[in-house]
Each structure stands twice: as structure tokens, then as C-alpha cells.
């Protein structure tokens, strides 16, 4: 995985706060991998990690983290950074 990315957007959607790190449109494929559940849940229960794969590449990058809306946007950004740091370290 690449270096930890900067946050590009924080958006409230339905039941989640969506913290975007990378533009999902640049990826050939997007997944919510099972292996990312443990680091995500260890920071915030109910959170999910989405990863993307560039066409012709083997590596997957974190594109975004979804956290429960009850966390609040400011705390969601902080927790999303913590989750990405755990995954990309």
C-alpha cells in the first residue's frame, strides 16, 4: 500500500459518515475487504474500509472509510485517519 493519504472529503450519507481519501473514479475495481474489518472495528465499531485497485496494478489502496453517523464528522475524520494508519503501516 502507498503512503497514508490526505482526507479529500467528509460527507454524511444515510447511516454513515464517508471519509474519502482518494477519488474512487480512478480505480478499476472497488471492494470492502473482510481483512480490513479488524483494524476498522478496533478503532470504531460499525466502520468499514473501501479499497481500490488501479487497472494493471496488483496493489490495493484505501479509498475511503465509512463510520457510523453517531460518531460525528470531526471525530469521524480523526478515526478514519487512525484506521488508515493501522492498515498502511
PyMOL Python script that loads the backbone (N, CA, C, O; Angstrom):
from pymol import cmd

cmd.read_pdbstr("""\
ATOM      1  N   UNK A   1       0.829  -1.179   0.000  1.00  0.00           N
ATOM      2  CA  UNK A   1       0.000   0.000   0.000  1.00  0.00           C
ATOM      3  C   UNK A   1       0.880   1.252   0.000  1.00  0.00           C
ATOM      4  O   UNK A   1       2.035   1.220   0.423  1.00  0.00           O
ATOM      5  N   UNK A   2       0.317   2.322  -0.472  1.00  0.00           N
ATOM      6  CA  UNK A   2       1.049   3.578  -0.595  1.00  0.00           C
ATOM      7  C   UNK A   2       1.094   4.333   0.734  1.00  0.00           C
ATOM      8  O   UNK A   2       0.532   3.881   1.732  1.00  0.00           O
ATOM      9  N   UNK A   3       1.773   5.497   0.739  1.00  0.00           N
ATOM     10  CA  UNK A   3       1.825   6.339   1.938  1.00  0.00           C
ATOM     11  C   UNK A   3       0.414   6.756   2.344  1.00  0.00           C
ATOM     12  O   UNK A   3      -0.491   6.823   1.512  1.00  0.00           O
ATOM     13  N   UNK A   4       0.243   7.035   3.639  1.00  0.00           N
ATOM     14  CA  UNK A   4      -1.066   7.448   4.141  1.00  0.00           C
ATOM     15  C   UNK A   4      -1.523   8.706   3.408  1.00  0.00           C
ATOM     16  O   UNK A   4      -0.789   9.693   3.348  1.00  0.00           O
ATOM     17  N   UNK A   5      -2.718   8.675   2.859  1.00  0.00           N
ATOM     18  CA  UNK A   5      -3.227   9.805   2.070  1.00  0.00           C
ATOM     19  C   UNK A   5      -3.849  10.896   2.941  1.00  0.00           C
ATOM     20  O   UNK A   5      -4.127  10.691   4.123  1.00  0.00           O
ATOM     21  N   UNK A   6      -4.059  12.057   2.328  1.00  0.00           N
ATOM     22  CA  UNK A   6      -4.766  13.156   2.977  1.00  0.00           C
ATOM     23  C   UNK A   6      -6.265  12.948   2.795  1.00  0.00           C
ATOM     24  O   UNK A   6      -6.694  12.276   1.857  1.00  0.00           O
ATOM     25  N   UNK A   7      -7.048  13.518   3.680  1.00  0.00           N
ATOM     26  CA  UNK A   7      -8.502  13.469   3.556  1.00  0.00           C
ATOM     27  C   UNK A   7      -8.913  14.469   2.470  1.00  0.00           C
ATOM     28  O   UNK A   7      -8.501  15.629   2.491  1.00  0.00           O
ATOM     29  N   UNK A   8      -9.735  13.997   1.516  1.00  0.00           N
ATOM     30  CA  UNK A   8     -10.208  14.867   0.437  1.00  0.00           C
ATOM     31  C   UNK A   8     -11.628  15.368   0.674  1.00  0.00           C
ATOM     32  O   UNK A   8     -12.001  16.442   0.203  1.00  0.00           O
ATOM     33  N   UNK A   9     -12.427  14.575   1.415  1.00  0.00           N
ATOM     34  CA  UNK A   9     -13.807  14.992   1.674  1.00  0.00           C
ATOM     35  C   UNK A   9     -14.372  14.214   2.847  1.00  0.00           C
ATOM     36  O   UNK A   9     -13.995  13.070   3.098  1.00  0.00           O
ATOM     37  N   UNK A  10     -15.282  14.858   3.560  1.00  0.00           N
ATOM     38  CA  UNK A  10     -16.027  14.211   4.637  1.00  0.00           C
ATOM     39  C   UNK A  10     -17.495  14.518   4.358  1.00  0.00           C
ATOM     40  O   UNK A  10     -17.908  15.677   4.369  1.00  0.00           O
ATOM     41  N   UNK A  11     -18.281  13.467   4.106  1.00  0.00           N
ATOM     42  CA  UNK A  11     -19.676  13.642   3.722  1.00  0.00           C
ATOM     43  C   UNK A  11     -20.579  12.746   4.562  1.00  0.00           C
ATOM     44  O   UNK A  11     -20.255  11.582   4.797  1.00  0.00           O
ATOM     45  N   UNK A  12     -21.698  13.277   5.008  1.00  0.00           N
ATOM     46  CA  UNK A  12     -22.697  12.475   5.714  1.00  0.00           C
ATOM     47  C   UNK A  12     -23.647  11.878   4.688  1.00  0.00           C
ATOM     48  O   UNK A  12     -24.210  12.592   3.858  1.00  0.00           O
ATOM     49  N   UNK A  13     -23.822  10.556   4.750  1.00  0.00           N
ATOM     50  CA  UNK A  13     -24.713   9.857   3.831  1.00  0.00           C
ATOM     51  C   UNK A  13     -25.488   8.802   4.609  1.00  0.00           C
ATOM     52  O   UNK A  13     -24.877   7.955   5.261  1.00  0.00           O
ATOM     53  N   UNK A  14     -26.793   8.830   4.560  1.00  0.00           N
ATOM     54  CA  UNK A  14     -27.650   7.851   5.223  1.00  0.00           C
ATOM     55  C   UNK A  14     -27.189   7.581   6.657  1.00  0.00           C
ATOM     56  O   UNK A  14     -27.280   8.462   7.512  1.00  0.00           O
ATOM     57  N   UNK A  15     -26.701   6.380   6.922  1.00  0.00           N
ATOM     58  CA  UNK A  15     -26.294   5.990   8.274  1.00  0.00           C
ATOM     59  C   UNK A  15     -24.809   6.186   8.533  1.00  0.00           C
ATOM     60  O   UNK A  15     -24.338   5.932   9.642  1.00  0.00           O
ATOM     61  N   UNK A  16     -24.065   6.632   7.530  1.00  0.00           N
ATOM     62  CA  UNK A  16     -22.607   6.726   7.638  1.00  0.00           C
ATOM     63  C   UNK A  16     -22.076   8.131   7.398  1.00  0.00           C
ATOM     64  O   UNK A  16     -22.718   8.976   6.775  1.00  0.00           O
ATOM     65  N   UNK A  17     -20.871   8.341   7.923  1.00  0.00           N
ATOM     66  CA  UNK A  17     -20.058   9.490   7.535  1.00  0.00           C
ATOM     67  C   UNK A  17     -18.967   8.902   6.660  1.00  0.00           C
ATOM     68  O   UNK A  17     -18.213   8.030   7.091  1.00  0.00           O
ATOM     69  N   UNK A  18     -18.889   9.379   5.442  1.00  0.00           N
ATOM     70  CA  UNK A  18     -17.974   8.854   4.434  1.00  0.00           C
ATOM     71  C   UNK A  18     -16.736   9.755   4.378  1.00  0.00           C
ATOM     72  O   UNK A  18     -16.819  10.902   3.939  1.00  0.00           O
ATOM     73  N   UNK A  19     -15.597   9.236   4.821  1.00  0.00           N
ATOM     74  CA  UNK A  19     -14.344   9.985   4.799  1.00  0.00           C
ATOM     75  C   UNK A  19     -13.555   9.493   3.590  1.00  0.00           C
ATOM     76  O   UNK A  19     -13.064   8.364   3.567  1.00  0.00           O
ATOM     77  N   UNK A  20     -13.445  10.370   2.580  1.00  0.00           N
ATOM     78  CA  UNK A  20     -12.771   9.997   1.320  1.00  0.00           C
ATOM     79  C   UNK A  20     -11.302  10.427   1.351  1.00  0.00           C
ATOM     80  O   UNK A  20     -10.967  11.559   1.699  1.00  0.00           O
ATOM     81  N   UNK A  21     -10.448   9.486   0.977  1.00  0.00           N
ATOM     82  CA  UNK A  21      -9.019   9.747   0.903  1.00  0.00           C
ATOM     83  C   UNK A  21      -8.548   9.868  -0.546  1.00  0.00           C
ATOM     84  O   UNK A  21      -7.650  10.653  -0.850  1.00  0.00           O
ATOM     85  N   UNK A  22      -9.151   9.099  -1.420  1.00  0.00           N
ATOM     86  CA  UNK A  22      -8.768   9.097  -2.838  1.00  0.00           C
ATOM     87  C   UNK A  22     -10.028   9.058  -3.691  1.00  0.00           C
ATOM     88  O   UNK A  22     -11.068   8.569  -3.249  1.00  0.00           O
ATOM     89  N   UNK A  23      -9.935   9.574  -4.912  1.00  0.00           N
ATOM     90  CA  UNK A  23     -11.059   9.627  -5.833  1.00  0.00           C
ATOM     91  C   UNK A  23     -11.407   8.213  -6.306  1.00  0.00           C
ATOM     92  O   UNK A  23     -10.577   7.559  -6.938  1.00  0.00           O
ATOM     93  N   UNK A  24     -12.609   7.734  -6.013  1.00  0.00           N
ATOM     94  CA  UNK A  24     -12.969   6.372  -6.414  1.00  0.00           C
ATOM     95  C   UNK A  24     -13.054   6.187  -7.926  1.00  0.00           C
ATOM     96  O   UNK A  24     -12.953   5.060  -8.412  1.00  0.00           O
ATOM     97  N   UNK A  25     -13.238   7.264  -8.672  1.00  0.00           N
ATOM     98  CA  UNK A  25     -13.365   7.160 -10.129  1.00  0.00           C
ATOM     99  C   UNK A  25     -12.073   6.735 -10.816  1.00  0.00           C
ATOM    100  O   UNK A  25     -12.100   6.308 -11.970  1.00  0.00           O
ATOM    101  N   UNK A  26     -10.936   6.847 -10.118  1.00  0.00           N
ATOM    102  CA  UNK A  26      -9.672   6.492 -10.756  1.00  0.00           C
ATOM    103  C   UNK A  26      -9.375   4.994 -10.688  1.00  0.00           C
ATOM    104  O   UNK A  26      -8.391   4.526 -11.261  1.00  0.00           O
ATOM    105  N   UNK A  27     -10.226   4.246  -9.987  1.00  0.00           N
ATOM    106  CA  UNK A  27      -9.974   2.826  -9.788  1.00  0.00           C
ATOM    107  C   UNK A  27     -10.801   1.951 -10.713  1.00  0.00           C
ATOM    108  O   UNK A  27     -11.947   2.254 -11.045  1.00  0.00           O
ATOM    109  N   UNK A  28     -10.176   0.856 -11.116  1.00  0.00           N
ATOM    110  CA  UNK A  28     -10.808  -0.129 -11.973  1.00  0.00           C
ATOM    111  C   UNK A  28     -11.797  -0.977 -11.171  1.00  0.00           C
ATOM    112  O   UNK A  28     -12.808  -1.441 -11.698  1.00  0.00           O
ATOM    113  N   UNK A  29     -11.485  -1.167  -9.895  1.00  0.00           N
ATOM    114  CA  UNK A  29     -12.301  -2.022  -9.035  1.00  0.00           C
ATOM    115  C   UNK A  29     -12.266  -1.472  -7.609  1.00  0.00           C
ATOM    116  O   UNK A  29     -11.223  -1.020  -7.138  1.00  0.00           O
ATOM    117  N   UNK A  30     -13.416  -1.515  -6.923  1.00  0.00           N
ATOM    118  CA  UNK A  30     -13.526  -1.069  -5.522  1.00  0.00           C
ATOM    119  C   UNK A  30     -14.105  -2.240  -4.724  1.00  0.00           C
ATOM    120  O   UNK A  30     -15.034  -2.913  -5.170  1.00  0.00           O
ATOM    121  N   UNK A  31     -13.535  -2.470  -3.528  1.00  0.00           N
ATOM    122  CA  UNK A  31     -14.035  -3.537  -2.659  1.00  0.00           C
ATOM    123  C   UNK A  31     -14.078  -3.074  -1.212  1.00  0.00           C
ATOM    124  O   UNK A  31     -13.414  -2.111  -0.830  1.00  0.00           O
ATOM    125  N   UNK A  32     -14.871  -3.779  -0.418  1.00  0.00           N
ATOM    126  CA  UNK A  32     -14.883  -3.632   1.031  1.00  0.00           C
ATOM    127  C   UNK A  32     -14.339  -4.956   1.563  1.00  0.00           C
ATOM    128  O   UNK A  32     -15.110  -5.880   1.822  1.00  0.00           O
ATOM    129  N   UNK A  33     -13.013  -5.057   1.730  1.00  0.00           N
ATOM    130  CA  UNK A  33     -12.401  -6.346   2.064  1.00  0.00           C
ATOM    131  C   UNK A  33     -12.650  -6.789   3.505  1.00  0.00           C
ATOM    132  O   UNK A  33     -12.685  -5.975   4.428  1.00  0.00           O
ATOM    133  N   UNK A  34     -12.822  -8.097   3.672  1.00  0.00           N
ATOM    134  CA  UNK A  34     -13.024  -8.669   5.004  1.00  0.00           C
ATOM    135  C   UNK A  34     -11.819  -8.431   5.909  1.00  0.00           C
ATOM    136  O   UNK A  34     -11.984  -8.216   7.110  1.00  0.00           O
ATOM    137  N   UNK A  35     -10.599  -8.468   5.345  1.00  0.00           N
ATOM    138  CA  UNK A  35      -9.392  -8.330   6.165  1.00  0.00           C
ATOM    139  C   UNK A  35      -9.291  -6.957   6.825  1.00  0.00           C
ATOM    140  O   UNK A  35      -8.584  -6.805   7.822  1.00  0.00           O
ATOM    141  N   UNK A  36      -9.982  -5.964   6.289  1.00  0.00           N
ATOM    142  CA  UNK A  36      -9.917  -4.614   6.854  1.00  0.00           C
ATOM    143  C   UNK A  36     -10.899  -4.428   8.015  1.00  0.00           C
ATOM    144  O   UNK A  36     -10.889  -3.392   8.680  1.00  0.00           O
ATOM    145  N   UNK A  37     -11.735  -5.423   8.253  1.00  0.00           N
ATOM    146  CA  UNK A  37     -12.728  -5.306   9.316  1.00  0.00           C
ATOM    147  C   UNK A  37     -12.073  -5.188  10.695  1.00  0.00           C
ATOM    148  O   UNK A  37     -12.506  -4.373  11.509  1.00  0.00           O
ATOM    149  N   UNK A  38     -11.047  -5.981  10.967  1.00  0.00           N
ATOM    150  CA  UNK A  38     -10.408  -5.944  12.289  1.00  0.00           C
ATOM    151  C   UNK A  38      -9.783  -4.594  12.615  1.00  0.00           C
ATOM    152  O   UNK A  38     -10.071  -4.050  13.681  1.00  0.00           O
ATOM    153  N   UNK A  39      -8.935  -4.019  11.747  1.00  0.00           N
ATOM    154  CA  UNK A  39      -8.383  -2.705  12.100  1.00  0.00           C
ATOM    155  C   UNK A  39      -9.462  -1.619  12.181  1.00  0.00           C
ATOM    156  O   UNK A  39      -9.363  -0.709  13.004  1.00  0.00           O
ATOM    157  N   UNK A  40     -10.485  -1.711  11.337  1.00  0.00           N
ATOM    158  CA  UNK A  40     -11.558  -0.710  11.367  1.00  0.00           C
ATOM    159  C   UNK A  40     -12.359  -0.818  12.659  1.00  0.00           C
ATOM    160  O   UNK A  40     -12.607   0.185  13.328  1.00  0.00           O
ATOM    161  N   UNK A  41     -12.758  -2.020  13.003  1.00  0.00           N
ATOM    162  CA  UNK A  41     -13.564  -2.242  14.210  1.00  0.00           C
ATOM    163  C   UNK A  41     -12.779  -1.940  15.483  1.00  0.00           C
ATOM    164  O   UNK A  41     -13.368  -1.575  16.501  1.00  0.00           O
ATOM    165  N   UNK A  42     -11.446  -2.092  15.434  1.00  0.00           N
ATOM    166  CA  UNK A  42     -10.642  -1.825  16.624  1.00  0.00           C
ATOM    167  C   UNK A  42     -10.621  -0.330  16.960  1.00  0.00           C
ATOM    168  O   UNK A  42     -10.330   0.047  18.095  1.00  0.00           O
ATOM    169  N   UNK A  43     -10.924   0.506  15.986  1.00  0.00           N
ATOM    170  CA  UNK A  43     -10.957   1.955  16.204  1.00  0.00           C
ATOM    171  C   UNK A  43     -12.389   2.437  16.421  1.00  0.00           C
ATOM    172  O   UNK A  43     -12.646   3.235  17.323  1.00  0.00           O
ATOM    173  N   UNK A  44     -13.319   1.959  15.601  1.00  0.00           N
ATOM    174  CA  UNK A  44     -14.703   2.422  15.676  1.00  0.00           C
ATOM    175  C   UNK A  44     -15.649   1.298  15.266  1.00  0.00           C
ATOM    176  O   UNK A  44     -15.646   0.875  14.110  1.00  0.00           O
ATOM    177  N   UNK A  45     -16.450   0.818  16.196  1.00  0.00           N
ATOM    178  CA  UNK A  45     -17.405  -0.257  15.912  1.00  0.00           C
ATOM    179  C   UNK A  45     -18.373   0.164  14.807  1.00  0.00           C
ATOM    180  O   UNK A  45     -18.901   1.276  14.813  1.00  0.00           O
ATOM    181  N   UNK A  46     -18.590  -0.740  13.871  1.00  0.00           N
ATOM    182  CA  UNK A  46     -19.514  -0.466  12.770  1.00  0.00           C
ATOM    183  C   UNK A  46     -18.902   0.239  11.581  1.00  0.00           C
ATOM    184  O   UNK A  46     -19.613   0.585  10.638  1.00  0.00           O
ATOM    185  N   UNK A  47     -17.588   0.461  11.602  1.00  0.00           N
ATOM    186  CA  UNK A  47     -16.942   1.152  10.480  1.00  0.00           C
ATOM    187  C   UNK A  47     -16.534   0.158   9.392  1.00  0.00           C
ATOM    188  O   UNK A  47     -16.379  -1.035   9.653  1.00  0.00           O
ATOM    189  N   UNK A  48     -16.363   0.665   8.176  1.00  0.00           N
ATOM    190  CA  UNK A  48     -15.976  -0.137   7.025  1.00  0.00           C
ATOM    191  C   UNK A  48     -14.890   0.589   6.245  1.00  0.00           C
ATOM    192  O   UNK A  48     -14.815   1.817   6.252  1.00  0.00           O
ATOM    193  N   UNK A  49     -14.052  -0.192   5.573  1.00  0.00           N
ATOM    194  CA  UNK A  49     -12.980   0.361   4.749  1.00  0.00           C
ATOM    195  C   UNK A  49     -13.231  -0.062   3.308  1.00  0.00           C
ATOM    196  O   UNK A  49     -13.533  -1.224   3.037  1.00  0.00           O
ATOM    197  N   UNK A  50     -13.107   0.874   2.398  1.00  0.00           N
ATOM    198  CA  UNK A  50     -13.193   0.562   0.963  1.00  0.00           C
ATOM    199  C   UNK A  50     -11.813   0.728   0.358  1.00  0.00           C
ATOM    200  O   UNK A  50     -11.097   1.688   0.646  1.00  0.00           O
ATOM    201  N   UNK A  51     -11.458  -0.229  -0.486  1.00  0.00           N
ATOM    202  CA  UNK A  51     -10.164  -0.182  -1.156  1.00  0.00           C
ATOM    203  C   UNK A  51     -10.379  -0.207  -2.663  1.00  0.00           C
ATOM    204  O   UNK A  51     -11.389  -0.711  -3.156  1.00  0.00           O
ATOM    205  N   UNK A  52      -9.406   0.349  -3.386  1.00  0.00           N
ATOM    206  CA  UNK A  52      -9.486   0.382  -4.836  1.00  0.00           C
ATOM    207  C   UNK A  52      -8.211  -0.134  -5.468  1.00  0.00           C
ATOM    208  O   UNK A  52      -7.127  -0.041  -4.891  1.00  0.00           O
ATOM    209  N   UNK A  53      -8.360  -0.683  -6.670  1.00  0.00           N
ATOM    210  CA  UNK A  53      -7.228  -1.215  -7.419  1.00  0.00           C
ATOM    211  C   UNK A  53      -7.173  -0.516  -8.776  1.00  0.00           C
ATOM    212  O   UNK A  53      -8.152  -0.487  -9.521  1.00  0.00           O
ATOM    213  N   UNK A  54      -5.994   0.050  -9.076  1.00  0.00           N
ATOM    214  CA  UNK A  54      -5.793   0.698 -10.367  1.00  0.00           C
ATOM    215  C   UNK A  54      -5.640  -0.370 -11.446  1.00  0.00           C
ATOM    216  O   UNK A  54      -5.083  -1.438 -11.190  1.00  0.00           O
ATOM    217  N   UNK A  55      -6.126  -0.089 -12.632  1.00  0.00           N
ATOM    218  CA  UNK A  55      -6.009  -1.039 -13.736  1.00  0.00           C
ATOM    219  C   UNK A  55      -4.543  -1.354 -14.002  1.00  0.00           C
ATOM    220  O   UNK A  55      -3.713  -0.452 -14.117  1.00  0.00           O
ATOM    221  N   UNK A  56      -4.233  -2.641 -14.099  1.00  0.00           N
ATOM    222  CA  UNK A  56      -2.868  -3.078 -14.392  1.00  0.00           C
ATOM    223  C   UNK A  56      -1.957  -3.141 -13.178  1.00  0.00           C
ATOM    224  O   UNK A  56      -0.787  -3.498 -13.310  1.00  0.00           O
ATOM    225  N   UNK A  57      -2.467  -2.803 -11.994  1.00  0.00           N
ATOM    226  CA  UNK A  57      -1.672  -2.829 -10.764  1.00  0.00           C
ATOM    227  C   UNK A  57      -2.103  -4.014  -9.900  1.00  0.00           C
ATOM    228  O   UNK A  57      -3.221  -4.514 -10.025  1.00  0.00           O
ATOM    229  N   UNK A  58      -1.197  -4.457  -9.020  1.00  0.00           N
ATOM    230  CA  UNK A  58      -1.523  -5.544  -8.097  1.00  0.00           C
ATOM    231  C   UNK A  58      -1.936  -5.038  -6.723  1.00  0.00           C
ATOM    232  O   UNK A  58      -2.646  -5.733  -5.995  1.00  0.00           O
ATOM    233  N   UNK A  59      -1.500  -3.835  -6.359  1.00  0.00           N
ATOM    234  CA  UNK A  59      -1.755  -3.294  -5.019  1.00  0.00           C
ATOM    235  C   UNK A  59      -3.128  -2.638  -4.914  1.00  0.00           C
ATOM    236  O   UNK A  59      -3.655  -2.072  -5.873  1.00  0.00           O
ATOM    237  N   UNK A  60      -3.679  -2.737  -3.719  1.00  0.00           N
ATOM    238  CA  UNK A  60      -4.941  -2.080  -3.387  1.00  0.00           C
ATOM    239  C   UNK A  60      -4.641  -0.912  -2.465  1.00  0.00           C
ATOM    240  O   UNK A  60      -3.750  -1.000  -1.620  1.00  0.00           O
ATOM    241  N   UNK A  61      -5.384   0.192  -2.621  1.00  0.00           N
ATOM    242  CA  UNK A  61      -5.216   1.383  -1.796  1.00  0.00           C
ATOM    243  C   UNK A  61      -6.533   1.679  -1.081  1.00  0.00           C
ATOM    244  O   UNK A  61      -7.611   1.416  -1.614  1.00  0.00           O
ATOM    245  N   UNK A  62      -6.435   2.228   0.126  1.00  0.00           N
ATOM    246  CA  UNK A  62      -7.644   2.658   0.827  1.00  0.00           C
ATOM    247  C   UNK A  62      -8.205   3.870   0.091  1.00  0.00           C
ATOM    248  O   UNK A  62      -7.510   4.867  -0.104  1.00  0.00           O
ATOM    249  N   UNK A  63      -9.466   3.774  -0.314  1.00  0.00           N
ATOM    250  CA  UNK A  63     -10.105   4.909  -0.986  1.00  0.00           C
ATOM    251  C   UNK A  63     -10.939   5.722  -0.003  1.00  0.00           C
ATOM    252  O   UNK A  63     -11.002   6.949  -0.086  1.00  0.00           O
ATOM    253  N   UNK A  64     -11.587   5.006   0.944  1.00  0.00           N
ATOM    254  CA  UNK A  64     -12.426   5.710   1.914  1.00  0.00           C
ATOM    255  C   UNK A  64     -12.714   4.829   3.126  1.00  0.00           C
ATOM    256  O   UNK A  64     -12.524   3.613   3.106  1.00  0.00           O
ATOM    257  N   UNK A  65     -13.179   5.491   4.175  1.00  0.00           N
ATOM    258  CA  UNK A  65     -13.604   4.817   5.400  1.00  0.00           C
ATOM    259  C   UNK A  65     -15.009   5.324   5.715  1.00  0.00           C
ATOM    260  O   UNK A  65     -15.268   6.527   5.682  1.00  0.00           O
ATOM    261  N   UNK A  66     -15.907   4.398   6.020  1.00  0.00           N
ATOM    262  CA  UNK A  66     -17.262   4.740   6.415  1.00  0.00           C
ATOM    263  C   UNK A  66     -17.394   4.484   7.906  1.00  0.00           C
ATOM    264  O   UNK A  66     -17.080   3.397   8.392  1.00  0.00           O
ATOM    265  N   UNK A  67     -17.859   5.492   8.626  1.00  0.00           N
ATOM    266  CA  UNK A  67     -18.038   5.380  10.073  1.00  0.00           C
ATOM    267  C   UNK A  67     -19.490   5.686  10.411  1.00  0.00           C
ATOM    268  O   UNK A  67     -20.147   6.445   9.699  1.00  0.00           O
ATOM    269  N   UNK A  68     -19.999   5.092  11.505  1.00  0.00           N
ATOM    270  CA  UNK A  68     -21.385   5.374  11.898  1.00  0.00           C
ATOM    271  C   UNK A  68     -21.619   6.869  12.090  1.00  0.00           C
ATOM    272  O   UNK A  68     -20.763   7.584  12.611  1.00  0.00           O
ATOM    273  N   UNK A  69     -22.771   7.321  11.666  1.00  0.00           N
ATOM    274  CA  UNK A  69     -23.105   8.745  11.731  1.00  0.00           C
ATOM    275  C   UNK A  69     -23.083   9.278  13.158  1.00  0.00           C
ATOM    276  O   UNK A  69     -22.881  10.474  13.370  1.00  0.00           O
ATOM    277  N   UNK A  70     -23.289   8.406  14.134  1.00  0.00           N
ATOM    278  CA  UNK A  70     -23.318   8.818  15.538  1.00  0.00           C
ATOM    279  C   UNK A  70     -21.959   9.320  16.023  1.00  0.00           C
ATOM    280  O   UNK A  70     -21.880   9.962  17.070  1.00  0.00           O
ATOM    281  N   UNK A  71     -20.889   9.036  15.279  1.00  0.00           N
ATOM    282  CA  UNK A  71     -19.534   9.458  15.658  1.00  0.00           C
ATOM    283  C   UNK A  71     -19.374  10.973  15.530  1.00  0.00           C
ATOM    284  O   UNK A  71     -18.667  11.591  16.325  1.00  0.00           O
ATOM    285  N   UNK A  72     -20.019  11.563  14.543  1.00  0.00           N
ATOM    286  CA  UNK A  72     -19.860  12.993  14.261  1.00  0.00           C
ATOM    287  C   UNK A  72     -18.727  13.207  13.266  1.00  0.00           C
ATOM    288  O   UNK A  72     -17.755  12.451  13.261  1.00  0.00           O
ATOM    289  N   UNK A  73     -18.845  14.239  12.417  1.00  0.00           N
ATOM    290  CA  UNK A  73     -17.889  14.439  11.317  1.00  0.00           C
ATOM    291  C   UNK A  73     -16.458  14.685  11.779  1.00  0.00           C
ATOM    292  O   UNK A  73     -15.523  14.129  11.202  1.00  0.00           O
ATOM    293  N   UNK A  74     -16.270  15.506  12.808  1.00  0.00           N
ATOM    294  CA  UNK A  74     -14.909  15.819  13.250  1.00  0.00           C
ATOM    295  C   UNK A  74     -14.208  14.571  13.794  1.00  0.00           C
ATOM    296  O   UNK A  74     -13.056  14.300  13.453  1.00  0.00           O
ATOM    297  N   UNK A  75     -14.898  13.831  14.625  1.00  0.00           N
ATOM    298  CA  UNK A  75     -14.316  12.619  15.196  1.00  0.00           C
ATOM    299  C   UNK A  75     -14.172  11.536  14.121  1.00  0.00           C
ATOM    300  O   UNK A  75     -13.242  10.732  14.178  1.00  0.00           O
ATOM    301  N   UNK A  76     -15.077  11.511  13.149  1.00  0.00           N
ATOM    302  CA  UNK A  76     -15.008  10.527  12.068  1.00  0.00           C
ATOM    303  C   UNK A  76     -13.718  10.697  11.266  1.00  0.00           C
ATOM    304  O   UNK A  76     -13.069   9.712  10.914  1.00  0.00           O
ATOM    305  N   UNK A  77     -13.352  11.936  10.981  1.00  0.00           N
ATOM    306  CA  UNK A  77     -12.113  12.186  10.235  1.00  0.00           C
ATOM    307  C   UNK A  77     -10.901  11.687  11.024  1.00  0.00           C
ATOM    308  O   UNK A  77     -10.007  11.052  10.463  1.00  0.00           O
ATOM    309  N   UNK A  78     -10.877  11.976  12.314  1.00  0.00           N
ATOM    310  CA  UNK A  78      -9.779  11.539  13.179  1.00  0.00           C
ATOM    311  C   UNK A  78      -9.704  10.002  13.236  1.00  0.00           C
ATOM    312  O   UNK A  78      -8.622   9.426  13.126  1.00  0.00           O
ATOM    313  N   UNK A  79     -10.846   9.355  13.406  1.00  0.00           N
ATOM    314  CA  UNK A  79     -10.867   7.902  13.484  1.00  0.00           C
ATOM    315  C   UNK A  79     -10.519   7.259  12.145  1.00  0.00           C
ATOM    316  O   UNK A  79      -9.859   6.221  12.110  1.00  0.00           O
ATOM    317  N   UNK A  80     -10.954   7.861  11.051  1.00  0.00           N
ATOM    318  CA  UNK A  80     -10.627   7.330   9.725  1.00  0.00           C
ATOM    319  C   UNK A  80      -9.120   7.376   9.493  1.00  0.00           C
ATOM    320  O   UNK A  80      -8.549   6.428   8.953  1.00  0.00           O
ATOM    321  N   UNK A  81      -8.474   8.465   9.894  1.00  0.00           N
ATOM    322  CA  UNK A  81      -7.015   8.560   9.767  1.00  0.00           C
ATOM    323  C   UNK A  81      -6.324   7.468  10.583  1.00  0.00           C
ATOM    324  O   UNK A  81      -5.336   6.884  10.138  1.00  0.00           O
ATOM    325  N   UNK A  82      -6.847   7.198  11.775  1.00  0.00           N
ATOM    326  CA  UNK A  82      -6.280   6.171  12.636  1.00  0.00           C
ATOM    327  C   UNK A  82      -6.422   4.782  11.995  1.00  0.00           C
ATOM    328  O   UNK A  82      -5.495   3.973  12.047  1.00  0.00           O
ATOM    329  N   UNK A  83      -7.574   4.516  11.398  1.00  0.00           N
ATOM    330  CA  UNK A  83      -7.803   3.243  10.725  1.00  0.00           C
ATOM    331  C   UNK A  83      -6.837   3.075   9.556  1.00  0.00           C
ATOM    332  O   UNK A  83      -6.227   2.019   9.395  1.00  0.00           O
ATOM    333  N   UNK A  84      -6.702   4.118   8.744  1.00  0.00           N
ATOM    334  CA  UNK A  84      -5.785   4.050   7.589  1.00  0.00           C
ATOM    335  C   UNK A  84      -4.356   3.857   8.053  1.00  0.00           C
ATOM    336  O   UNK A  84      -3.607   3.104   7.430  1.00  0.00           O
ATOM    337  N   UNK A  85      -3.959   4.513   9.124  1.00  0.00           N
ATOM    338  CA  UNK A  85      -2.609   4.354   9.646  1.00  0.00           C
ATOM    339  C   UNK A  85      -2.357   2.909  10.071  1.00  0.00           C
ATOM    340  O   UNK A  85      -1.269   2.382   9.837  1.00  0.00           O
ATOM    341  N   UNK A  86      -3.331   2.268  10.682  1.00  0.00           N
ATOM    342  CA  UNK A  86      -3.195   0.869  11.080  1.00  0.00           C
ATOM    343  C   UNK A  86      -3.053  -0.035   9.853  1.00  0.00           C
ATOM    344  O   UNK A  86      -2.241  -0.961   9.855  1.00  0.00           O
ATOM    345  N   UNK A  87      -3.819   0.225   8.834  1.00  0.00           N
ATOM    346  CA  UNK A  87      -3.803  -0.605   7.627  1.00  0.00           C
ATOM    347  C   UNK A  87      -2.531  -0.395   6.826  1.00  0.00           C
ATOM    348  O   UNK A  87      -1.939  -1.359   6.341  1.00  0.00           O
ATOM    349  N   UNK A  88      -2.108   0.837   6.683  1.00  0.00           N
ATOM    350  CA  UNK A  88      -0.982   1.140   5.795  1.00  0.00           C
ATOM    351  C   UNK A  88       0.371   1.168   6.496  1.00  0.00           C
ATOM    352  O   UNK A  88       1.374   1.549   5.893  1.00  0.00           O
ATOM    353  N   UNK A  89       0.406   0.769   7.753  1.00  0.00           N
ATOM    354  CA  UNK A  89       1.707   0.743   8.448  1.00  0.00           C
ATOM    355  C   UNK A  89       2.416  -0.581   8.241  1.00  0.00           C
ATOM    356  O   UNK A  89       3.519  -0.777   8.752  1.00  0.00           O
TER     357      UNK A  89
END
""", "prot")
cmd.dss("prot")
cmd.show_as("cartoon", "prot")
cmd.util.cbc("prot")
cmd.orient("prot")
